[in-house]
Amino acid sequence: MSGNAGTTQAARLLEALKHGPITTNECRRFLDVFDPAARVRDLRHKLGRDAIETHWQGSVTEQGVTHKVGLYCLVVKGGPH
């Protein structure tokens, strides 16, 4: 799905979440979703507040700096994906 519209970015993110958890950095790098938190907020509004969980973790950048980033998980009936 190409395009930079928020709805298109949210659709790309949702499709990725169907295959498993994804981090903030992976959203930016592989999905071209510049502001993953905003797209997750959009999806939660559309799918329900509890549809996506955020787990915080440390991630080391290429420069060796650790940042706190979100790991987003789609919650499916019966438990997290």
The first five atom37 places (N, CA, C, CB, O) and aatype in JSON, in Angstrom:
{
  "aatype": [12, 15, 7, 2, 0, 7, 16, 16, 5, 0, 0, 1, 10, 10, 6, 0, 10, 11, 8, 7, 14, 9, 16, 16, 2, 6, 4, 1, 1, 13, 10, 3, 19, 13, 3, 14, 0, 0, 1, 19, 1, 3, 10, 1, 8, 11, 10, 7, 1, 3, 0, 9, 6, 16, 8, 17, 5, 7, 15, 19, 16, 6, 5, 7, 19, 16, 8, 11, 19, 7, 10, 18, 4, 10, 19, 19, 11, 7, 7, 14, 8],
  "atom_mask": [
    [1, 1, 1, 1, 1],
    [1, 1, 1, 1, 1],
    [1, 1, 1, 0, 1],
    [1, 1, 1, 1, 1],
    [1, 1, 1, 1, 1],
    [1, 1, 1, 0, 1],
    [1, 1, 1, 1, 1],
    [1, 1, 1, 1, 1],
    [1, 1, 1, 1, 1],
    [1, 1, 1, 1, 1],
    [1, 1, 1, 1, 1],
    [1, 1, 1, 1, 1],
    [1, 1, 1, 1, 1],
    [1, 1, 1, 1, 1],
    [1, 1, 1, 1, 1],
    [1, 1, 1, 1, 1],
    [1, 1, 1, 1, 1],
    [1, 1, 1, 1, 1],
    [1, 1, 1, 1, 1],
    [1, 1, 1, 0, 1],
    [1, 1, 1, 1, 1],
    [1, 1, 1, 1, 1],
    [1, 1, 1, 1, 1],
    [1, 1, 1, 1, 1],
    [1, 1, 1, 1, 1],
    [1, 1, 1, 1, 1],
    [1, 1, 1, 1, 1],
    [1, 1, 1, 1, 1],
    [1, 1, 1, 1, 1],
    [1, 1, 1, 1, 1],
    [1, 1, 1, 1, 1],
    [1, 1, 1, 1, 1],
    [1, 1, 1, 1, 1],
    [1, 1, 1, 1, 1],
    [1, 1, 1, 1, 1],
    [1, 1, 1, 1, 1],
    [1, 1, 1, 1, 1],
    [1, 1, 1, 1, 1],
    [1, 1, 1, 1, 1],
    [1, 1, 1, 1, 1],
    [1, 1, 1, 1, 1],
    [1, 1, 1, 1, 1],
    [1, 1, 1, 1, 1],
    [1, 1, 1, 1, 1],
    [1, 1, 1, 1, 1],
    [1, 1, 1, 1, 1],
    [1, 1, 1, 1, 1],
    [1, 1, 1, 0, 1],
    [1, 1, 1, 1, 1],
    [1, 1, 1, 1, 1],
    [1, 1, 1, 1, 1],
    [1, 1, 1, 1, 1],
    [1, 1, 1, 1, 1],
    [1, 1, 1, 1, 1],
    [1, 1, 1, 1, 1],
    [1, 1, 1, 1, 1],
    [1, 1, 1, 1, 1],
    [1, 1, 1, 0, 1],
    [1, 1, 1, 1, 1],
    [1, 1, 1, 1, 1],
    [1, 1, 1, 1, 1],
    [1, 1, 1, 1, 1],
    [1, 1, 1, 1, 1],
    [1, 1, 1, 0, 1],
    [1, 1, 1, 1, 1],
    [1, 1, 1, 1, 1],
    [1, 1, 1, 1, 1],
    [1, 1, 1, 1, 1],
    [1, 1, 1, 1, 1],
    [1, 1, 1, 0, 1],
    [1, 1, 1, 1, 1],
    [1, 1, 1, 1, 1],
    [1, 1, 1, 1, 1],
    [1, 1, 1, 1, 1],
    [1, 1, 1, 1, 1],
    [1, 1, 1, 1, 1],
    [1, 1, 1, 1, 1],
    [1, 1, 1, 0, 1],
    [1, 1, 1, 0, 1],
    [1, 1, 1, 1, 1],
    [1, 1, 1, 1, 1]
  ],
  "atom_positions": [
    [[0.84, -1.18, 0.0], [0.0, 0.0, 0.0], [0.88, 1.24, 0.0], [-0.96, 0.0, 1.21], [1.57, 1.52, 0.98]],
    [[0.86, 1.94, -1.06], [1.67, 3.15, -1.12], [0.81, 4.35, -0.73], [2.28, 3.35, -2.53], [-0.41, 4.3, -0.78]],
    [[1.48, 5.41, -0.34], [0.79, 6.64, 0.02], [1.15, 7.07, 1.42], [0.0, 0.0, 0.0], [1.52, 6.26, 2.26]],
    [[1.02, 8.37, 1.66], [1.39, 8.93, 2.94], [0.21, 9.4, 3.77], [2.32, 10.07, 2.74], [0.4, 9.91, 4.88]],
    [[-1.01, 9.24, 3.28], [-2.18, 9.64, 4.05], [-2.23, 8.84, 5.35], [-3.48, 9.44, 3.23], [-1.83, 7.68, 5.39]],
    [[-2.72, 9.47, 6.41], [-2.81, 8.79, 7.69], [-3.59, 7.5, 7.63], [0.0, 0.0, 0.0], [-3.22, 6.52, 8.27]],
    [[-4.67, 7.49, 6.87], [-5.49, 6.28, 6.76], [-4.72, 5.16, 6.05], [-6.79, 6.58, 6.01], [-4.87, 3.99, 6.41]],
    [[-3.92, 5.51, 5.07], [-3.12, 4.52, 4.36], [-2.02, 3.98, 5.26], [-2.51, 5.12, 3.09], [-1.75, 2.78, 5.27]],
    [[-1.38, 4.86, 6.03], [-0.36, 4.41, 6.96], [-0.96, 3.49, 8.02], [0.33, 5.62, 7.63], [-0.36, 2.48, 8.38]],
    [[-2.15, 3.83, 8.51], [-2.82, 3.0, 9.5], [-3.16, 1.63, 8.91], [-4.1, 3.69, 10.01], [-3.05, 0.61, 9.6]],
    [[-3.57, 1.6, 7.66], [-3.88, 0.32, 7.01], [-2.63, -0.54, 6.88], [-4.5, 0.57, 5.61], [-2.68, -1.75, 7.11]],
    [[-1.49, 0.07, 6.53], [-0.23, -0.68, 6.45], [0.15, -1.24, 7.82], [0.91, 0.22, 5.92], [0.56, -2.39, 7.94]],
    [[-0.01, -0.41, 8.84], [0.32, -0.84, 10.19], [-0.58, -1.98, 10.64], [0.22, 0.33, 11.16], [-0.1, -2.96, 11.21]],
    [[-1.87, -1.88, 10.39], [-2.8, -2.94, 10.77], [-2.45, -4.24, 10.07], [-4.25, -2.53, 10.45], [-2.47, -5.31, 10.68]],
    [[-2.13, -4.16, 8.8], [-1.75, -5.37, 8.06], [-0.51, -6.01, 8.67], [-1.51, -5.04, 6.56], [-0.44, -7.23, 8.8]],
    [[0.47, -5.2, 9.03], [1.7, -5.72, 9.65], [1.38, -6.36, 11.01], [2.74, -4.59, 9.83], [1.92, -7.41, 11.33]],
    [[0.52, -5.72, 11.79], [0.17, -6.25, 13.11], [-0.52, -7.6, 13.02], [-0.72, -5.27, 13.83], [-0.44, -8.4, 13.95]],
    [[-1.19, -7.86, 11.93], [-1.84, -9.16, 11.74], [-0.82, -10.29, 11.65], [-2.71, -9.15, 10.48], [-1.15, -11.46, 11.84]],
    [[0.43, -9.93, 11.36], [1.5, -10.93, 11.24], [2.36, -11.01, 12.49], [2.38, -10.6, 10.05], [3.22, -11.88, 12.59]],
    [[2.13, -10.11, 13.45], [2.87, -10.16, 14.7], [3.22, -8.77, 15.22], [0.0, 0.0, 0.0], [2.94, -7.77, 14.55]],
    [[3.82, -8.71, 16.41], [4.18, -7.43, 17.02], [5.18, -6.65, 16.17], [4.75, -7.65, 18.41], [5.95, -7.23, 15.4]],
    [[5.15, -5.34, 16.33], [6.07, -4.47, 15.58], [6.45, -3.28, 16.47], [5.42, -3.98, 14.22], [5.61, -2.76, 17.21]],
    [[7.7, -2.87, 16.4], [8.17, -1.76, 17.22], [7.99, -0.43, 16.49], [9.65, -1.95, 17.6], [7.74, -0.37, 15.28]],
    [[8.12, 0.63, 17.28], [8.08, 1.98, 16.72], [9.11, 2.13, 15.61], [8.32, 3.03, 17.82], [8.81, 2.65, 14.53]],
    [[10.34, 1.68, 15.88], [11.41, 1.81, 14.88], [11.11, 1.01, 13.61], [12.74, 1.35, 15.47], [11.38, 1.49, 12.51]],
    [[10.57, -0.19, 13.76], [10.22, -1.0, 12.59], [9.12, -0.34, 11.77], [9.79, -2.4, 13.02], [9.14, -0.4, 10.54]],
    [[8.15, 0.28, 12.44], [7.09, 1.0, 11.73], [7.68, 2.08, 10.84], [6.08, 1.61, 12.72], [7.3, 2.23, 9.68]],
    [[8.62, 2.82, 11.4], [9.23, 3.92, 10.64], [10.1, 3.38, 9.5], [10.08, 4.8, 11.56], [10.02, 3.86, 8.37]],
    [[10.91, 2.39, 9.81], [11.9, 1.9, 8.86], [11.27, 1.07, 7.72], [12.93, 1.07, 9.58], [11.61, 1.26, 6.55]],
    [[10.37, 0.16, 8.08], [9.87, -0.79, 7.09], [8.49, -0.46, 6.52], [9.83, -2.14, 7.69], [8.16, -0.88, 5.41]],
    [[7.69, 0.28, 7.29], [6.33, 0.59, 6.83], [6.16, 2.02, 6.37], [5.35, 0.31, 7.93], [5.11, 2.39, 5.84]],
    [[7.2, 2.85, 6.56], [7.14, 4.27, 6.22], [5.99, 4.96, 6.96], [6.97, 4.45, 4.7], [5.26, 5.77, 6.4]],
    [[5.85, 4.59, 8.25], [4.88, 5.23, 9.13], [5.68, 6.14, 10.06], [4.03, 4.16, 9.94], [6.3, 5.66, 11.02]],
    [[5.66, 7.42, 9.79], [6.52, 8.37, 10.49], [6.14, 8.53, 11.96], [6.47, 9.71, 9.81], [7.02, 8.64, 12.81]],
    [[4.84, 8.55, 12.27], [4.37, 8.73, 13.65], [3.5, 7.54, 14.05], [3.57, 10.07, 13.8], [2.27, 7.63, 14.03]],
    [[4.14, 6.41, 14.4], [3.37, 5.2, 14.71], [2.36, 5.39, 15.84], [4.32, 4.09, 15.08], [1.27, 4.82, 15.79]],
    [[2.7, 6.18, 16.86], [1.77, 6.38, 17.98], [0.45, 6.99, 17.51], [2.41, 7.28, 19.06], [-0.62, 6.61, 18.0]],
    [[0.52, 7.91, 16.58], [-0.7, 8.53, 16.05], [-1.53, 7.53, 15.25], [-0.36, 9.75, 15.17], [-2.76, 7.52, 15.34]],
    [[-0.86, 6.67, 14.49], [-1.58, 5.67, 13.7], [-2.2, 4.61, 14.61], [-0.64, 5.02, 12.67], [-3.29, 4.12, 14.33]],
    [[-1.5, 4.25, 15.68], [-2.05, 3.3, 16.65], [-3.28, 3.92, 17.31], [-1.0, 2.91, 17.73], [-4.28, 3.24, 17.52]],
    [[-3.2, 5.19, 17.64], [-4.34, 5.9, 18.23], [-5.53, 5.87, 17.26], [-3.96, 7.38, 18.57], [-6.67, 5.64, 17.68]],
    [[-5.28, 6.09, 15.98], [-6.34, 6.02, 14.97], [-6.97, 4.63, 14.93], [-5.78, 6.39, 13.58], [-8.19, 4.49, 14.89]],
    [[-6.11, 3.61, 14.95], [-6.62, 2.24, 14.89], [-7.4, 1.87, 16.15], [-5.46, 1.26, 14.7], [-8.41, 1.17, 16.08]],
    [[-6.94, 2.33, 17.3], [-7.68, 2.06, 18.54], [-9.05, 2.71, 18.5], [-6.89, 2.57, 19.77], [-10.03, 2.13, 18.97]],
    [[-9.13, 3.9, 17.93], [-10.43, 4.58, 17.81], [-11.36, 3.79, 16.89], [-10.24, 6.02, 17.26], [-12.55, 3.68, 17.15]],
    [[-10.8, 3.24, 15.83], [-11.58, 2.49, 14.84], [-11.94, 1.09, 15.33], [-10.82, 2.4, 13.52], [-13.07, 0.63, 15.17]],
    [[-10.96, 0.4, 15.94], [-11.12, -1.02, 16.29], [-11.54, -1.25, 17.74], [-9.84, -1.74, 16.03], [-12.0, -2.34, 18.09]],
    [[-11.38, -0.24, 18.57], [-11.66, -0.4, 20.0], [-10.4, -0.14, 20.8], [0.0, 0.0, 0.0], [-9.29, -0.43, 20.37]],
    [[-10.6, 0.41, 21.97], [-9.48, 0.85, 22.8], [-8.52, -0.27, 23.14], [-10.01, 1.46, 24.08], [-7.31, -0.04, 23.23]],
    [[-9.02, -1.48, 23.32], [-8.18, -2.6, 23.74], [-7.69, -3.45, 22.57], [-8.95, -3.47, 24.7], [-7.16, -4.54, 22.78]],
    [[-7.84, -2.97, 21.35], [-7.48, -3.76, 20.17], [-5.97, -3.88, 19.98], [-8.09, -3.14, 18.94], [-5.48, -4.85, 19.41]],
    [[-5.22, -2.88, 20.47], [-3.76, -2.87, 20.3], [-3.13, -2.57, 21.65], [-3.31, -1.83, 19.22], [-3.46, -1.57, 22.29]],
    [[-2.21, -3.43, 22.06], [-1.48, -3.21, 23.31], [-0.12, -2.59, 22.98], [-1.3, -4.54, 24.11], [0.45, -2.84, 21.92]],
    [[0.37, -1.77, 23.91], [1.71, -1.21, 23.79], [2.54, -1.72, 24.96], [1.69, 0.35, 23.77], [2.15, -1.59, 26.12]],
    [[3.67, -2.31, 24.64], [4.63, -2.77, 25.64], [5.9, -1.97, 25.41], [4.89, -4.33, 25.54], [6.36, -1.84, 24.27]],
    [[6.47, -1.43, 26.47], [7.66, -0.59, 26.34], [8.92, -1.43, 26.47], [7.65, 0.53, 27.4], [9.0, -2.33, 27.31]],
    [[9.9, -1.13, 25.63], [11.17, -1.83, 25.66], [12.3, -0.92, 25.23], [11.12, -3.08, 24.77], [12.06, 0.11, 24.6]],
    [[13.51, -1.29, 25.57], [14.68, -0.54, 25.15], [15.12, -1.0, 23.77], [0.0, 0.0, 0.0], [15.08, -2.19, 23.46]],
    [[15.54, -0.06, 22.96], [16.03, -0.37, 21.61], [17.29, 0.45, 21.37], [14.95, -0.06, 20.52], [17.3, 1.67, 21.56]],
    [[18.35, -0.23, 20.95], [19.62, 0.44, 20.71], [19.69, 0.87, 19.25], [20.82, -0.49, 21.07], [19.48, 0.07, 18.35]],
    [[19.99, 2.15, 19.02], [20.1, 2.68, 17.66], [21.44, 2.3, 17.05], [19.93, 4.21, 17.66], [22.31, 1.75, 17.72]],
    [[21.6, 2.6, 15.77], [22.85, 2.35, 15.08], [24.0, 3.14, 15.71], [22.72, 2.71, 13.61], [25.17, 2.76, 15.55]],
    [[23.68, 4.22, 16.41], [24.7, 5.04, 17.08], [25.02, 4.52, 18.48], [24.24, 6.49, 17.16], [25.87, 5.09, 19.18]],
    [[24.35, 3.44, 18.9], [24.63, 2.84, 20.2], [23.87, 3.47, 21.36], [0.0, 0.0, 0.0], [24.2, 3.23, 22.52]],
    [[22.86, 4.26, 21.06], [22.07, 4.93, 22.1], [20.79, 4.12, 22.34], [21.72, 6.42, 21.69], [20.11, 3.73, 21.39]],
    [[20.47, 3.88, 23.61], [19.25, 3.14, 23.94], [18.09, 4.12, 24.09], [19.44, 2.31, 25.23], [18.19, 5.12, 24.79]],
    [[16.99, 3.8, 23.43], [15.76, 4.59, 23.5], [14.62, 3.69, 23.94], [15.44, 5.26, 22.13], [14.61, 2.5, 23.64]],
    [[13.67, 4.25, 24.65], [12.46, 3.54, 25.03], [11.49, 3.62, 23.85], [11.82, 4.14, 26.34], [11.1, 4.71, 23.43]],
    [[11.1, 2.47, 23.32], [10.19, 2.44, 22.17], [9.01, 1.52, 22.47], [10.94, 1.97, 20.9], [9.09, 0.63, 23.32]],
    [[7.94, 1.74, 21.76], [6.77, 0.9, 21.9], [6.87, -0.35, 21.05], [0.0, 0.0, 0.0], [7.38, -0.32, 19.93]],
    [[6.39, -1.45, 21.6], [6.19, -2.69, 20.85], [4.68, -2.86, 20.79], [6.92, -3.96, 21.52], [4.03, -3.08, 21.81]],
    [[4.11, -2.75, 19.59], [2.67, -2.8, 19.41], [2.24, -4.22, 19.06], [2.23, -1.82, 18.31], [2.84, -4.88, 18.22]],
    [[1.17, -4.67, 19.74], [0.64, -6.02, 19.55], [-0.85, -5.94, 19.31], [0.95, -6.92, 20.77], [-1.58, -5.28, 20.06]],
    [[-1.31, -6.6, 18.27], [-2.73, -6.68, 17.98], [-3.34, -7.73, 18.9], [-2.99, -7.03, 16.48], [-2.84, -8.85, 18.99]],
    [[-4.41, -7.38, 19.57], [-5.09, -8.3, 20.47], [-6.25, -8.93, 19.71], [-5.59, -7.58, 21.76], [-7.15, -8.24, 19.23]],
    [[-6.21, -10.25, 19.61], [-7.28, -10.98, 18.94], [-8.1, -11.72, 19.98], [-6.72, -11.96, 17.88], [-7.63, -11.97, 21.09]],
    [[-9.3, -12.07, 19.64], [-10.16, -12.79, 20.57], [-9.45, -14.04, 21.06], [-11.52, -13.15, 19.9], [-8.98, -14.86, 20.27]],
    [[-9.36, -14.18, 22.37], [-8.66, -15.31, 22.94], [-7.25, -14.97, 23.4], [0.0, 0.0, 0.0], [-6.57, -15.83, 23.95]],
    [[-6.79, -13.72, 23.2], [-5.48, -13.3, 23.67], [-4.72, -12.51, 22.63], [0.0, 0.0, 0.0], [-5.19, -12.35, 21.51]],
    [[-3.52, -12.02, 23.02], [-2.71, -11.25, 22.07], [-2.29, -12.09, 20.88], [-1.47, -10.68, 22.77], [-2.19, -13.31, 20.98]],
    [[-2.05, -11.43, 19.76], [-1.61, -12.12, 18.54], [-0.21, -12.64, 18.69], [-1.69, -11.19, 17.33], [0.33, -13.24, 17.77]]
  ]
}
